[in-house]
Amino acid sequence: MDCQVIIFLALFAMTMGAQTEFGNLIGRFTDLPTLHDVEGAVYAVDERTFYVRGFSYDGTGPAAYFYTGTTPNPANGGIIIPLEDGNLEKLGSYNNEDLLVTLPNGVLRNYNWISIWCESVSVDFGHVKLPPGFTYPSPVSLGYLGENPLVHQVEADDVIVLNSREIQFVRLSYDGAGPGAYFWTGAGTPDSGDTRVPHPANQPNQILPRYSNDAVTIILPEGFTAENVDFIGIWCERVNQNFGHVSTSNFDLTNIPPYIERVETTAPTTSLDNCKVLVPDRFHIAWTIDRSNNKITLEFQGVISLNEYLAFGISGSSSATLMMGSDVAVVWFDPSDSQPRAVDYHLNDYSQCIPEEGIGACPDNIQGGADNVQLISGELKDGLATITIERPLNPSDPLDSEIITTGDVYVSWGIGFINPTGHAAKHEIRTSGDLTVDFGRTSSQCPVLRTSGSSAGSQEPWYRPYLREEGNATFLAVIGPSGGQRGYQGIANQVGWGLAWYINGILIPEIHVVRGNTYTFEIFGGNDRNFLGSYHPFYITDDKDGGYGQKTDAEKQLETIYAPPVEGHLCEYQTGSYQPDAFNDFLSYKSTLKLICPRRTVPGILVWTVDEDTPDTVYYQCYQHKFFGWKIHVSNKTSTTTAPLSFLLVFILAVFTNIFFSD
């Protein structure tokens, strides 16, 4: 072999994979023969994203796209890679331009090449190989944030170095009471001589607001990178106090993704043809119809936090907006990896999903159908989410609805949270009244959707008194709304279904009982299993989530039941308000509820004598559904401490004075 060739190959091997300000170099299109003046260097930004530096293409090919696949060399059967804005149109003319491109599915190591591929004539205009064993940049977890003791309740489940300048705080909390606190970074340990990290980046003097389990992403100032600072934290300038920090110096940050600037905190007017405002300043839906390929591209734009979903689709009725029977796409960002998710749902019952039976608000593939929602792209920046999907206009799956493009179509939408089972919980906000969309209308756009710079986030849970009984006692158990982020979600620190137990008029109170005493529960949770959304047998268990009736045989072996399930007629608190988080206290929220009971209501009676073997903590739950109840504390003797009497009297009076009977 020629010596010059050997030297060239050696130099190429040394540079391939080398880290630069653009990422790790994969290769250059011109390393192999190209057509149509294709040029550019391709860098891996992370496992899903690549950066094309100095891209050129004359644009004269009949239908060329960025393309990838698993065959040894470029060939048909791969997938088209959309551009940064989710655009799936054929490539136009480019002259020495820089592009940021993200795979719609999977990770780069699952593929063998990236090509400029002309689909109509099956010709490769130029490609780079994705070599086995290539090192892709990846974020680094710095771990838990929280000094001991906590200062102003500053705490985060994790602090993640997303790239060389972006740092994400996962479930960040701060009481907002510091006189002048800012994000802070520098060398060594925190002190007054270090550097403020403005957030939002364009508001350098904005002191930090209160955070409650929020996802917050900050950008280090120009000239700073995660590799050249020793800590990230929160500092109060007014009193020179460290509120909490994590160290970066103990972590290997040599292979984190590069920082490549994107559009910040303001959703662009969509590149799609049409847009409709579903909730002002909260949720927009945009779309483009492609009749020739039997598909619609949908772009969800919303102000949400990690694990909060946006849902939109076709109503369950052709003459009204009806949630039951709706065919919707549910999109969100998973807190486990901050990546977008999109799933095809069919709502066949007013119930949480029961996977073993395929009943409730379940994904199509649990019900025997197909997931016909394809995720194209997604970005979550400081609470502003943009997720693009595709789905068929006229699907073959009987669980999916046809999207008619001539005239108004009734639609459904909702905003809520993904519960711990990975399924959509009951909406916190939903369609009010009837809503139609003309998918075939001429071009229309939405106003720019803006965010304040932090995610929608959660709030402090409401205070509710606990129930402690000195001797044998009777408790009244009815169903009611879970109270959003300040109710069940904040109290139990996990997403519920949307309904929960009210004991003696209080939303999931902690109950204190004594071993050897006997307690009676009058159960009004519903007794007709034909209507699973209103069927809630009450039982006592050692499983904090409950839902024994929907578990597998193996899961049932892990649970101990201390009082078996009991059914009774349904009594349910109902409300016209779908925004419980707007209420500052539980009493104000509860004043909007009405207790609806059928006439001739008969409770189920559960009598429970607490034996000596009962653990110190058990749970009252719904036997059929998960995430309905809360804790029962078990002790050997009583305490003189009780909940405030006046507070309890208000609840007891509310139970007996705010009841409405239905026929």
C-alpha positions as CSV (number, residue, x, y, z in Angstrom):
1,M,0.0,0.0,0.0
2,D,1.2,3.5,-0.8
3,C,2.8,5.3,2.2
4,Q,0.7,8.4,1.6
5,V,-2.5,6.3,1.8
6,I,-1.3,4.6,5.0
7,I,-0.6,8.0,6.6
8,F,-4.0,9.3,5.4
9,L,-5.9,6.3,6.9
10,A,-4.0,6.7,10.2
11,L,-4.9,10.4,10.5
12,F,-8.5,9.6,9.6
13,A,-8.7,7.0,12.3
14,M,-7.2,9.4,14.8
15,T,-9.7,12.2,14.0
16,M,-12.8,10.0,13.8
17,G,-14.6,10.1,17.1
18,A,-12.4,13.0,18.4
19,Q,-14.4,15.5,20.5
20,T,-14.8,19.0,19.2
21,E,-17.0,22.0,19.9
22,F,-19.6,20.4,17.6
23,G,-19.5,16.9,19.0
24,N,-17.6,13.7,18.2
25,L,-16.6,13.6,14.5
26,I,-18.3,10.7,12.6
27,G,-17.0,11.5,9.2
28,R,-17.3,13.8,6.1
29,F,-19.5,13.2,3.2
30,T,-16.5,13.9,0.9
31,D,-14.6,11.0,2.4
32,L,-16.5,8.9,-0.1
33,P,-17.7,9.8,-3.6
34,T,-20.7,12.1,-3.7
35,L,-23.3,13.4,-6.2
36,H,-25.0,16.8,-6.5
37,D,-22.2,18.6,-4.7
38,V,-22.9,17.1,-1.4
39,E,-20.4,18.2,1.3
40,G,-20.3,18.5,5.1
41,A,-18.8,17.1,8.2
42,V,-21.1,15.0,10.5
43,Y,-20.6,15.1,14.2
44,A,-22.4,13.1,16.9
45,V,-24.0,15.5,19.4
46,D,-25.5,12.7,21.5
47,E,-27.0,9.3,20.9
48,R,-29.9,10.6,18.9
49,T,-28.7,13.9,17.4
50,F,-26.0,14.8,14.9
51,Y,-24.7,18.1,13.6
52,V,-23.8,18.7,10.0
53,R,-21.2,21.4,9.7
54,G,-20.9,23.2,6.3
55,F,-23.6,21.2,4.6
56,S,-24.0,21.7,0.9
57,Y,-26.3,20.2,-1.7
58,D,-27.4,21.6,-5.0
59,G,-31.1,20.7,-4.4
60,T,-31.7,19.4,-7.9
61,G,-32.4,15.8,-7.0
62,P,-36.0,14.8,-7.5
63,A,-36.6,13.8,-3.8
64,A,-33.6,13.7,-1.5
65,Y,-33.7,13.4,2.3
66,F,-31.5,12.7,5.3
67,Y,-31.8,8.9,5.6
68,T,-30.5,6.1,7.8
69,G,-30.8,2.3,7.9
70,T,-29.4,-1.0,9.1
71,T,-28.2,-2.4,5.8
72,P,-24.5,-2.5,5.2
73,N,-24.7,0.3,2.7
74,P,-27.4,2.9,1.9
75,A,-30.5,1.2,0.4
76,N,-34.3,1.5,0.4
77,G,-36.1,0.2,3.5
78,G,-34.5,2.8,5.9
79,I,-36.2,5.8,7.6
80,I,-36.3,9.5,6.6
81,I,-34.8,11.8,9.2
82,P,-36.8,15.0,9.6
83,L,-34.9,18.3,10.0
84,E,-34.7,20.2,13.3
85,D,-38.2,21.8,12.9
86,G,-39.8,18.3,12.2
87,N,-40.0,19.1,8.4
88,L,-40.3,16.0,6.3
89,E,-40.2,17.8,3.0
90,K,-37.5,16.9,0.5
91,L,-34.2,18.8,0.8
92,G,-33.8,22.1,-0.9
93,S,-30.6,23.8,-1.9
94,Y,-27.9,24.3,0.8
95,N,-24.6,26.2,0.6
96,N,-22.2,25.7,3.5
97,E,-25.0,25.7,6.1
98,D,-25.0,24.1,9.6
99,L,-27.9,21.7,10.5
100,L,-28.9,20.0,13.8
101,V,-30.7,16.8,13.1
102,T,-32.4,14.3,15.5
103,L,-33.4,10.7,14.8
104,P,-37.2,10.2,15.0
105,N,-36.7,6.8,16.6
106,G,-33.9,4.8,18.2
107,V,-30.3,5.8,18.7
108,L,-27.5,6.3,16.2
109,R,-25.6,3.1,17.3
110,N,-28.6,1.1,16.0
111,Y,-27.9,2.2,12.4
112,N,-25.0,1.7,10.0
113,W,-24.9,4.9,7.9
114,I,-26.4,8.4,7.4
115,S,-27.1,9.2,3.7
116,I,-28.4,11.9,1.5
117,W,-30.7,9.5,-0.2
118,C,-32.9,10.1,-3.3
119,E,-35.9,7.9,-2.6
120,S,-37.6,8.2,-6.0
121,V,-34.6,6.8,-7.9
122,S,-32.9,4.9,-5.1
123,V,-29.6,6.7,-5.4
124,D,-27.1,7.6,-2.6
125,F,-25.9,11.2,-3.1
126,G,-23.3,10.8,-0.3
127,H,-23.1,9.1,3.1
128,V,-21.0,8.6,6.2
129,K,-20.6,5.3,8.0
130,L,-21.6,4.9,11.7
131,P,-18.8,2.7,12.9
132,P,-19.3,-0.1,15.5
133,G,-18.0,0.9,18.9
134,F,-18.1,4.6,18.2
135,T,-18.3,6.7,21.3
136,Y,-21.3,9.0,21.4
137,P,-21.4,12.0,23.8
138,S,-23.9,11.5,26.7
139,P,-25.2,13.6,29.6
140,V,-23.7,13.1,33.1
141,S,-25.7,12.8,36.3
142,L,-24.2,14.8,39.2
143,G,-26.7,13.2,41.6
144,Y,-28.9,14.5,44.4
145,L,-28.9,18.2,45.4
146,G,-29.7,18.9,49.1
147,E,-27.5,20.2,51.9
148,N,-27.9,18.7,55.3
149,P,-29.9,20.4,56.7
150,L,-31.8,21.9,53.8
151,V,-31.6,25.6,53.4
152,H,-34.8,27.2,52.3
153,Q,-35.9,23.7,51.2
154,V,-33.5,23.6,48.3
155,E,-33.6,20.1,47.0
156,A,-33.5,18.3,43.6
157,D,-33.7,14.6,42.8
158,D,-30.9,14.9,40.3
159,V,-28.7,17.5,38.6
160,I,-27.8,16.5,35.0
161,V,-25.1,18.0,32.8
162,L,-27.1,17.9,29.5
163,N,-24.2,19.4,27.5
164,S,-21.2,21.7,28.0
165,R,-23.4,24.7,29.0
166,E,-26.9,23.4,29.9
167,I,-27.6,22.0,33.4
168,Q,-31.0,20.5,34.2
169,F,-32.4,20.3,37.8
170,V,-34.8,17.4,38.1
171,R,-37.8,18.0,40.5
172,L,-36.2,21.1,41.9
173,S,-37.7,22.6,45.1
174,Y,-37.0,26.0,46.7
175,D,-39.3,28.0,49.0
176,G,-38.6,31.3,47.2
177,A,-38.1,33.0,50.5
178,G,-34.4,34.0,50.1
179,P,-33.9,37.7,49.8
180,G,-31.8,37.5,46.6
181,A,-31.0,34.0,45.4
182,Y,-29.6,33.0,42.1
183,F,-28.1,30.0,40.3
184,W,-24.4,30.1,41.0
185,T,-21.2,28.6,39.6
186,G,-17.4,28.9,39.8
187,A,-14.2,27.3,40.9
188,G,-13.5,25.7,44.2
189,T,-16.4,25.9,46.7
190,P,-19.2,28.5,46.5
191,D,-18.5,32.0,47.8
192,S,-19.4,35.6,47.0
193,G,-16.7,35.9,44.3
194,D,-18.3,33.3,42.0
195,T,-20.6,33.9,39.1
196,R,-24.3,34.3,38.8
197,V,-26.1,32.1,36.2
198,P,-29.1,34.2,35.0
199,H,-32.4,32.3,34.7
200,P,-34.1,33.0,32.4
201,A,-30.9,33.7,30.5
202,N,-32.2,37.1,29.1
203,Q,-33.1,38.4,32.6
204,P,-29.8,38.7,34.5
205,N,-31.3,40.5,37.5
206,Q,-34.3,38.1,38.0
207,I,-34.1,36.5,41.5
208,L,-35.2,32.9,41.7
209,P,-38.9,32.3,42.2
210,R,-40.4,29.5,44.3
211,Y,-39.9,26.0,42.7
212,S,-41.8,22.9,43.7
213,N,-40.7,19.7,42.0
214,D,-40.0,21.6,38.8
215,A,-37.8,20.7,35.8
216,V,-35.5,23.7,35.3
217,T,-32.7,24.0,32.8
218,I,-30.1,26.7,33.1
219,I,-27.5,27.9,30.6
220,L,-24.0,28.8,31.9
221,P,-22.8,32.2,30.8
222,E,-20.6,32.8,27.8
223,G,-17.0,31.6,28.5
224,F,-18.1,29.0,31.1
225,T,-18.5,25.3,30.5
226,A,-19.4,22.4,32.8
227,E,-15.8,21.2,32.3
228,N,-14.2,24.3,33.7
229,V,-16.3,24.9,36.8
230,D,-16.3,23.0,40.1
231,F,-19.9,23.3,41.2
232,I,-23.4,24.2,40.3
233,G,-25.8,25.5,43.0
234,I,-28.0,28.2,44.4
235,W,-26.5,31.2,46.3
236,C,-28.1,34.1,48.1
237,E,-26.1,37.3,47.3
238,R,-27.9,39.4,49.9
239,V,-26.7,37.4,52.9
240,N,-23.7,35.5,51.2
241,Q,-25.3,32.1,52.0
242,N,-24.9,28.9,50.1
243,F,-28.4,27.4,49.7
244,G,-27.1,24.1,48.2
245,H,-24.8,22.9,45.4
246,V,-23.4,19.8,43.7
247,S,-19.8,19.3,42.7
248,T,-18.7,18.7,39.1
249,S,-15.0,18.1,39.9
250,N,-15.5,14.4,40.8
251,F,-17.1,13.5,37.5
252,D,-15.6,12.8,34.1
253,L,-17.2,15.4,31.7
254,T,-14.8,14.8,28.8
255,N,-17.6,13.2,26.7
256,I,-20.6,15.3,27.4
257,P,-22.6,16.7,24.4
258,P,-21.6,20.1,23.0
259,Y,-23.8,23.1,23.6
260,I,-25.4,24.1,20.3
261,E,-27.7,27.1,20.6
262,R,-31.3,26.6,19.8
263,V,-34.3,28.9,19.9
264,E,-35.1,29.7,23.5
265,T,-38.3,29.8,25.6
266,T,-40.6,31.0,22.8
267,A,-42.4,28.5,20.5
268,P,-42.1,29.6,16.9
269,T,-45.2,30.0,14.8
270,T,-45.5,26.5,13.5
271,S,-44.0,25.4,10.2
272,L,-47.2,23.3,9.7
273,D,-50.1,24.6,7.6
274,N,-52.7,25.2,10.4
275,C,-52.9,25.8,14.1
276,K,-55.7,26.0,16.7
277,V,-55.6,27.3,20.2
278,L,-57.0,24.8,22.6
279,V,-56.1,26.6,25.9
280,P,-54.8,30.2,25.6
281,D,-51.2,30.4,26.8
282,R,-51.2,26.7,27.5
283,F,-51.9,24.3,24.6
284,H,-51.9,24.7,20.8
285,I,-52.3,22.0,18.2
286,A,-50.9,22.4,14.6
287,W,-51.2,20.2,11.6
288,T,-50.5,19.5,8.0
289,I,-52.5,17.1,5.8
290,D,-50.7,14.8,3.3
291,R,-53.5,13.1,1.4
292,S,-51.2,11.5,-1.1
293,N,-49.5,9.5,1.7
294,N,-52.6,9.1,3.8
295,K,-51.1,10.9,6.8
296,I,-51.5,13.9,9.0
297,T,-48.6,15.6,10.9
298,L,-49.6,16.9,14.3
299,E,-47.5,19.3,16.4
300,F,-48.4,19.6,20.1
301,Q,-47.2,22.8,21.7
302,G,-47.9,23.2,25.4
303,V,-46.6,24.6,28.7
304,I,-46.1,21.4,30.8
305,S,-43.6,19.8,33.1
306,L,-41.8,16.4,32.9
307,N,-44.3,13.5,33.1
308,E,-47.3,15.9,32.3
309,Y,-49.1,14.9,29.1
310,L,-51.0,16.6,26.3
311,A,-53.7,14.5,24.6
312,F,-55.6,15.3,21.4
313,G,-57.7,13.4,18.9
314,I,-61.0,12.5,17.5
315,S,-64.1,12.5,19.7
316,G,-65.9,9.3,20.5
317,S,-69.1,10.8,18.9
318,S,-69.5,12.2,15.4
319,S,-72.1,14.7,16.7
320,A,-70.6,16.0,19.9
321,T,-67.4,16.1,21.9
322,L,-67.3,12.8,24.0
323,M,-64.3,11.5,25.8
324,M,-65.7,7.9,25.9
325,G,-64.6,6.3,22.6
326,S,-62.1,9.0,21.7
327,D,-59.1,8.1,19.6
328,V,-56.3,10.3,20.9
329,A,-52.5,10.7,20.8
330,V,-50.9,11.1,24.2
331,V,-47.5,12.9,24.3
332,W,-45.2,13.7,27.1
333,F,-41.6,13.9,28.3
334,D,-40.5,10.9,30.4
335,P,-38.7,12.0,33.6
336,S,-36.4,8.9,33.4
337,D,-34.5,10.3,30.4
338,S,-36.2,13.6,29.6
339,Q,-37.0,12.2,26.1
340,P,-40.4,12.6,24.3
341,R,-42.9,9.9,24.2
342,A,-46.0,9.5,22.0
343,V,-48.6,6.7,22.3
344,D,-51.9,5.9,20.5
345,Y,-54.8,5.7,23.0
346,H,-58.4,4.5,22.7
347,L,-60.6,5.6,25.6
348,N,-63.1,2.7,26.0
349,D,-64.2,3.3,29.6
350,Y,-64.2,6.1,32.2
351,S,-61.6,4.2,34.2
352,Q,-57.9,4.1,34.6
353,C,-56.2,1.5,32.4
354,I,-56.6,-2.1,33.6
355,P,-53.9,-3.8,31.5
356,E,-55.0,-7.4,32.2
357,E,-58.4,-6.7,30.8
358,G,-57.6,-3.9,28.3
359,I,-60.3,-1.8,29.8
360,G,-60.2,2.0,30.5
361,A,-57.9,4.7,29.2
362,C,-55.4,2.3,27.6
363,P,-53.0,2.4,24.8
364,D,-54.3,0.7,21.6
365,N,-51.7,-2.1,21.8
366,I,-53.0,-3.2,25.2
367,Q,-56.5,-3.5,23.6
368,G,-55.4,-5.7,20.7
369,G,-54.9,-2.8,18.3
370,A,-51.8,-1.2,16.8
371,D,-49.9,1.9,17.9
372,N,-50.3,4.1,14.8
373,V,-48.7,7.2,16.3
374,Q,-45.2,7.8,15.1
375,L,-43.0,10.2,17.1
376,I,-41.1,12.6,14.8
377,S,-39.4,15.0,17.2
378,G,-39.7,16.7,20.5
379,E,-38.2,19.4,22.7
380,L,-38.9,20.5,26.2
381,K,-37.3,23.8,27.2
382,D,-38.1,25.4,30.5
383,G,-41.6,24.0,30.5
384,L,-42.4,24.7,26.9
385,A,-42.9,21.4,25.0
386,T,-43.1,20.9,21.2
387,I,-43.7,17.3,20.1
388,T,-44.4,16.4,16.5
389,I,-46.1,13.1,15.5
390,E,-47.6,11.5,12.4
391,R,-50.6,9.2,12.2
392,P,-52.8,7.9,9.3
393,L,-55.7,9.9,8.0
394,N,-57.7,6.7,7.2
395,P,-56.3,4.0,9.5
396,S,-57.0,0.2,9.1
397,D,-57.0,-0.3,12.9
398,P,-60.7,-0.5,14.1
399,L,-59.6,1.3,17.4
400,D,-58.5,4.4,15.3
401,S,-60.8,7.0,13.9
402,E,-60.7,8.4,10.4
403,I,-59.6,12.1,10.2
404,I,-62.1,13.7,7.8
405,T,-60.7,16.7,5.9
406,T,-64.0,18.1,4.6
407,G,-65.9,20.1,7.2
408,D,-65.9,20.2,11.0
409,V,-64.9,17.2,13.0
410,Y,-65.6,16.9,16.8
411,V,-62.4,16.5,18.8
412,S,-61.3,15.8,22.4
413,W,-58.3,17.0,24.3
414,G,-56.9,16.9,27.8
415,I,-53.9,17.7,30.0
416,G,-52.9,15.5,32.9
417,F,-50.1,13.3,34.2
418,I,-48.6,9.9,33.5
419,N,-49.1,7.7,36.5
420,P,-46.5,5.3,38.0
421,T,-47.7,2.4,35.7
422,G,-46.7,4.5,32.7
423,H,-50.3,5.2,31.6
424,A,-52.3,8.4,31.3
425,A,-54.1,9.4,34.5
426,K,-57.4,11.2,34.5
427,H,-57.1,14.6,32.9
428,E,-56.6,17.7,35.1
429,I,-58.0,19.9,32.3
430,R,-60.1,18.8,29.4
431,T,-62.4,19.9,26.6
432,S,-65.2,22.0,27.9
433,G,-68.4,21.6,25.9
434,D,-68.3,20.7,22.2
435,L,-65.2,21.5,20.1
436,T,-64.7,21.1,16.3
437,V,-61.7,21.4,14.0
438,D,-61.8,21.7,10.2
439,F,-58.7,19.8,9.3
440,G,-59.0,20.7,5.7
441,R,-59.3,24.4,6.1
442,T,-56.9,27.0,4.5
443,S,-53.8,28.2,6.3
444,S,-54.3,29.6,9.8
445,Q,-51.8,30.2,12.6
446,C,-51.7,30.6,16.4
447,P,-50.2,33.4,18.4
448,V,-46.7,32.7,19.8
449,L,-46.9,30.5,22.9
450,R,-44.6,31.8,25.7
451,T,-43.5,30.5,29.0
452,S,-42.3,32.4,32.1
453,G,-39.1,30.4,32.1
454,S,-40.0,27.6,34.5
455,S,-42.2,24.6,34.0
456,A,-45.8,24.4,34.8
457,G,-44.5,22.6,37.9
458,S,-46.3,21.4,41.0
459,Q,-47.3,23.3,44.1
460,E,-47.2,22.6,47.8
461,P,-49.9,20.1,48.9
462,W,-52.9,21.3,50.8
463,Y,-53.0,20.9,54.6
464,R,-55.6,18.4,55.8
465,P,-56.1,17.2,59.3
466,Y,-55.3,13.6,60.2
467,L,-57.8,11.4,61.8
468,R,-56.9,9.8,65.2
469,E,-59.4,7.8,67.2
470,E,-58.9,7.0,70.9
471,G,-61.2,4.0,70.8
472,N,-63.5,2.1,68.5
473,A,-64.8,4.4,65.8
474,T,-66.7,4.6,62.5
475,F,-65.3,6.2,59.3
476,L,-67.3,7.3,56.3
477,A,-65.5,6.6,52.9
478,V,-66.8,8.2,49.7
479,I,-65.2,9.0,46.3
480,G,-64.2,12.4,45.0
481,P,-61.8,14.3,42.7
482,S,-58.1,13.8,43.6
483,G,-57.4,17.5,43.8
484,G,-54.6,17.8,41.2
485,Q,-51.1,18.7,42.2
486,R,-52.1,20.1,45.5
487,G,-54.2,17.1,46.3
488,Y,-53.4,13.4,45.9
489,Q,-50.4,14.1,43.7
490,G,-48.7,16.4,46.2
491,I,-49.7,14.4,49.3
492,A,-48.7,11.0,48.0
493,N,-45.8,12.4,45.8
494,Q,-47.0,10.4,42.8
495,V,-49.6,10.8,40.1
496,G,-53.1,9.4,40.9
497,W,-56.0,8.5,38.6
498,G,-58.1,11.6,39.1
499,L,-60.4,10.1,41.8
500,A,-59.5,9.4,45.4
501,W,-61.0,8.4,48.8
502,Y,-62.5,11.0,51.0
503,I,-62.6,9.8,54.7
504,N,-65.0,11.8,56.9
505,G,-65.1,14.5,54.2
506,I,-61.3,14.8,54.0
507,L,-59.2,14.0,50.9
508,I,-57.0,11.0,51.7
509,P,-56.2,11.9,55.3
510,E,-53.7,9.9,57.3
511,I,-55.6,7.7,59.8
512,H,-54.2,6.7,63.2
513,V,-55.5,3.5,64.8
514,V,-54.6,1.3,67.8
515,R,-54.0,-2.4,67.8
516,G,-56.7,-4.4,69.5
517,N,-59.4,-1.8,68.7
518,T,-62.3,-2.4,66.2
519,Y,-63.1,0.2,63.5
520,T,-66.0,0.3,61.1
521,F,-65.8,1.8,57.7
522,E,-69.0,2.7,55.8
523,I,-68.1,2.4,52.2
524,F,-69.8,4.4,49.4
525,G,-67.5,3.5,46.5
526,G,-69.8,1.9,44.0
527,N,-70.9,-1.8,43.6
528,D,-71.6,-2.3,39.9
529,R,-68.7,-3.9,38.2
530,N,-70.3,-3.3,34.8
531,F,-69.3,0.4,35.2
532,L,-65.6,0.1,36.2
533,G,-65.1,3.9,36.3
534,S,-67.6,3.9,39.2
535,Y,-66.6,0.6,40.9
536,H,-64.3,1.1,43.8
537,P,-64.3,-1.6,46.5
538,F,-62.5,-0.5,49.7
539,Y,-59.8,-2.6,51.3
540,I,-56.8,-2.4,53.6
541,T,-53.4,-3.6,52.4
542,D,-49.7,-3.3,52.8
543,D,-49.3,-2.1,49.2
544,K,-49.2,1.7,49.0
545,D,-50.7,1.7,45.5
546,G,-53.5,-0.9,45.9
547,G,-55.4,-2.2,42.9
548,Y,-55.1,-5.9,43.8
549,G,-57.9,-6.8,41.3
550,Q,-55.9,-5.7,38.3
551,K,-52.6,-7.3,39.3
552,T,-51.0,-10.4,37.8
553,D,-50.8,-13.6,39.9
554,A,-47.2,-13.0,40.6
555,E,-47.8,-9.5,41.8
556,K,-50.7,-10.7,44.0
557,Q,-48.3,-13.0,45.9
558,L,-46.3,-10.0,47.0
559,E,-49.3,-8.2,48.7
560,T,-50.9,-8.9,52.1
561,I,-54.5,-7.9,52.6
562,Y,-55.5,-6.9,56.2
563,A,-59.2,-6.2,55.5
564,P,-60.9,-7.7,52.4
565,P,-62.7,-5.6,49.8
566,V,-66.2,-4.3,50.6
567,E,-68.6,-2.7,48.1
568,G,-71.4,-0.2,48.7
569,H,-73.6,2.2,46.7
570,L,-71.7,5.1,45.1
571,C,-71.5,8.5,46.7
572,E,-69.2,10.9,44.9
573,Y,-68.0,14.5,45.4
574,Q,-68.4,16.2,42.1
575,T,-67.2,19.6,40.9
576,G,-67.5,21.9,37.8
577,S,-64.0,23.2,38.4
578,Y,-61.2,21.5,36.5
579,Q,-58.4,23.7,38.0
580,P,-58.0,22.6,41.7
581,D,-54.5,24.0,41.8
582,A,-56.0,27.5,41.7
583,F,-57.2,27.0,45.3
584,N,-54.8,28.0,48.1
585,D,-56.4,25.7,50.7
586,F,-58.4,22.5,50.8
587,L,-61.4,24.0,52.5
588,S,-61.8,26.6,49.6
589,Y,-61.6,23.8,47.1
590,K,-64.0,21.5,49.0
591,S,-66.6,24.3,49.1
592,T,-67.0,23.9,45.4
593,L,-67.8,20.2,45.7
594,K,-71.2,18.6,45.9
595,L,-71.7,15.1,47.3
596,I,-74.0,13.2,44.9
597,C,-75.6,10.1,46.2
598,P,-78.4,7.9,44.8
599,R,-81.7,7.7,46.8
600,R,-82.0,4.8,49.2
601,T,-78.2,4.7,49.4
602,V,-76.8,1.6,51.3
603,P,-73.2,1.5,52.4
604,G,-71.0,-1.5,52.4
605,I,-69.8,-2.2,56.0
606,L,-66.2,-3.1,56.7
607,V,-65.4,-4.1,60.3
608,W,-61.7,-4.2,61.1
609,T,-60.2,-5.3,64.3
610,V,-56.5,-4.4,64.3
611,D,-54.6,-7.4,65.4
612,E,-51.1,-7.5,67.0
613,D,-49.4,-8.6,63.7
614,T,-50.5,-5.6,61.7
615,P,-47.5,-3.5,60.6
616,D,-47.0,0.1,61.7
617,T,-48.1,1.4,58.3
618,V,-50.8,0.0,56.1
619,Y,-53.0,1.6,53.4
620,Y,-56.7,2.0,52.6
621,Q,-57.1,1.6,48.8
622,C,-59.4,0.7,46.0
623,Y,-59.3,-3.0,45.2
624,Q,-60.0,-2.5,41.4
625,H,-57.9,0.6,40.7
626,K,-54.5,1.9,41.8
627,F,-53.6,5.2,43.5
628,F,-56.8,6.0,45.4
629,G,-55.9,6.0,49.1
630,W,-53.3,6.7,51.7
631,K,-51.8,5.8,55.0
632,I,-53.1,4.1,58.2
633,H,-50.7,4.4,61.1
634,V,-50.9,1.6,63.6
635,S,-49.7,1.9,67.2
636,N,-50.0,0.1,70.5
637,K,-51.4,3.1,72.5
638,T,-53.1,6.3,71.8
639,S,-51.7,9.8,71.9
640,T,-53.4,12.9,73.3
641,T,-52.6,14.8,70.1
642,T,-55.6,15.3,67.9
643,A,-56.4,17.2,64.8
644,P,-57.9,20.7,65.4
645,L,-61.5,20.3,66.5
646,S,-62.8,23.3,64.7
647,F,-61.3,22.1,61.5
648,L,-62.8,18.6,61.8
649,L,-66.2,20.0,62.7
650,V,-66.2,22.0,59.4
651,F,-65.6,18.8,57.5
652,I,-68.3,16.8,59.4
653,L,-70.8,19.5,58.9
654,A,-69.9,19.7,55.2
655,V,-70.6,16.0,54.8
656,F,-74.1,16.3,56.2
657,T,-75.1,19.7,54.7
658,N,-73.7,19.6,51.2
659,I,-75.3,16.4,50.0
660,F,-77.4,16.2,46.8
661,F,-79.5,13.2,46.0
662,S,-79.9,11.7,42.5
663,D,-82.7,9.5,41.3
